[in-house]
Amino acid sequence: MGKPALVVMARVPSAEGKSRLSEVLTPEQREALQWAFLQDTIEKVGQVGGIKGYIAATPPDRINELRPGLGPGVDIIPQPNGDLGQRMLSAISYAHGLGYSPVILIGTDTPLLPAAYLTKAISMLDEYQVVCGPALDGGYYLIGMSHPWEGLFKDINWGDSEVLQRTVTVCRHYKLTCGLLEPLPDVDRPSDLLDLAWKIKKMNPGHPDFPKRTGRFMMDTL
């Protein structure tokens, strides 16, 4: 196994994003929250040693907005057109094609993701061909693999609560070993945001996993 790559799947923040939080946040606040999530996630990637970092970003005409503040060794690649599965497969195939293995994908909606989980996922891929981090809504906040297994990204309804279960089923179908990390919540709905605010208030701001920008947003906004 070669050098691992860690890819953050990201959309450049906008006032139109995170629309399901419109009941509790203004468009400007939603955009600010997206920036906080993204910057905290990039910082988390920087805490993992011995990896190559990428941001797979969309829309392509705005990806240069993400360059300020990127750490050394983190490159930006555009996401292609297609559904989420096609875009994730493209990101994995890109990194794998450059010789990186395993390749791990994460999003930006899990600000409480510990850096240790990223390190653990890399270690687990010595034993498993696929590793997933279950999200509490039935999806996953992380997927990693030693090879770009195309079948894992086909015929899945990416918006429903069966994404993880379907992925595990496909692994069994192709006889791929699949390991699971600990479940974590992501932030899509107002109740998720309020739960996140409560958890952040209980955290030690000096802890390495404390999401500084998200925590600041919560203190200023909620």
N, C-alpha and C positions, 0 to 999 in steps of 0.2 A: 504494500500500500504506500502511495506517495504522499506528498504534502497535501493536507486537507484544504479545502476552500469553504468559506462561509459566505453565503449570498443573502443579502437582505432584499426581499421583494418590496418595493416601495412605490407609492404614487406621490408625485410632487404635491405638497399641501396646497389646498385651495379653499376658498370660502364655500364652495359647493360640496366639499368632502364631508364625510361623517354626518350625512343628512339625517340619520336616525337619532342623532343627539339634538336635533333642532328644537325639541320640546324644552330643553334645559340650557342650551347654549346658543348664542348669536352666531351668525356666519363668521364673524371675525374671531370669536372665541374658538369655534371649531377649527379654523385654520391654525390658530396659535397652538391648540392642543395637538394637532397633527405634527407640527414642527417639534413640539416637545417630545412626543413619542418617537419620532424619527431620530432626533439627535441623541436621545437616551439610548436607543437601540444601537446606533453607530458607536457610541461610547462603549457599550457592552461588548461589541465585537472586538474593540481595541484591547479589551482585558484578556482576550484569549490568545495565548502565545503560539507561535509556530504554524499560523494559518495564513492563507491568502484571503483578503476580504474584497467583496464586490457589493455594489449597490445596483440591483437590476431595477431601473426606474422607468416610469411612464408619467406623462406623455413625453415622447422623445424630444419635442421642441422646447421643453422646459428643464431638461435634466441638468443643464449647466448651473441652475440655481442651487443644486445640491453640493457643488464643489467646495464652497467656502466651509472650512471647519472639518473637512475630511482628514482623517489621520493618515500617516504615511503607509503606503502599501495597500490602500483601499482605492479601487478603481470603480468607475461608473460604466455600466453597459445599458443600452436601451432595451426595454421589453418589446418584443414584436407584437403584431396584431394577433388576435385569437383569444380564446377563453383562458381562464386562469390556469387550467391544466396545461394547455399548450405553452403558455408563457413560463410556467415553472419548468417544464421539460426543456425548453429552450435554454434557460439559465443554467440548469444542471449540465446539459450537453455542451454548452459553451465552456464552462470551467473544466469539465472532464476532457474535452478536446484539447485543452492546453496542458494536460497532464496531471491535473489535480484530482486526488481521490483520497478519501471520500469527499463528496460535496453535500453540504448541509444548507437548507433553505429555511429562513425564518421570515416572519412578517414584522410589522411595527405596532401591532395592536395588543401586545402582551408586555407592558412596561415593567412588570414584576418578574420577568424571566431572569433567573440568576445566571451569571456567567458560568457557574459551575455546571449547569445543565448543558451548555454548549460543549464544554470539555468532556462531560460524561457521554454525550452523544457521539463524539469522535471516538472515544474509547470503546463504546458499545459496537461501533461498526467494525471493530476487529473480530467480533463474534457474530454479528448479525449482518445480513445483506441490506436491510432496510431498518431505519429507526424512526419512530414517530413520537411527537410530543402531543398528547391528547389535550384538546381544548374542552372546556366544560360545556360548550354549546354543541358538541358532537363533531366538530372539525378537528384540525390539528394546528398547533402553533409552530411546529417544526417538522420537517421531514428531511432525512439524510439517507444517502445510499452510496454504495461503492461503484455503481454503474448506472447510467441513465435508463432505467427500466420504463420503457414507453407505455406499457400496459397499465401502469399505476396512475396514469393521467388521462385515461380515456373513459368515456361513458360514465362520468360522475357528475351529479348535480351539485355544483360547488356552493350553492346557497342553502342547502338543507342540513339537517342534523345527523345525516348518515354518512358524512364524508369519511370519517375515520373508520367506521365499521366496513364501509365499502372498500377502502384501501387495504384493510387487513384481509378481507375476503379475497381480493385480487392477489395479494401476496401468497395466500394459500393456494390459489388456482395455479400460479406460476411456480409453486414450490420454493418461494423465497422466504428465508427466515426474517422475522420482523420483531424487533424489540420495542418496548414502550417506556418512555420517560414518565415522570410524575405529571399528573394533570395540572393545568393552570387555567385561570380565567383570561379571556380576552375582553376587549372593550368595544361593544357595538351599540348597546342600548343605554338609556338613561340609568337603569338600575345597575348596569355594569359600572358606569362612571361613579355612581354614589358608593358602590362597594369598594371600588379602587380608592376613592378619597378616604374612606374609613380605614382601609389597610395601610395606606401611606402615613396617616396620622399616627399609627402605632409603630412605625418603623424608626430606627435610629438613623438620622440624617447623615451620620458619619460612616454608615455601612457602605462597602463598595457596591452593593447591589441597589442602593437607594437611587431611584430615578430622579435626579436633581431637578431637571427642567420640568418634568411632569409634577413633581412635588411642589415646585414654585408656582406652577399654574394652578394647582389645587388650592394653595393657600391664598392666592390672589383672586380666585374666581368663585370658589364654592364655599 
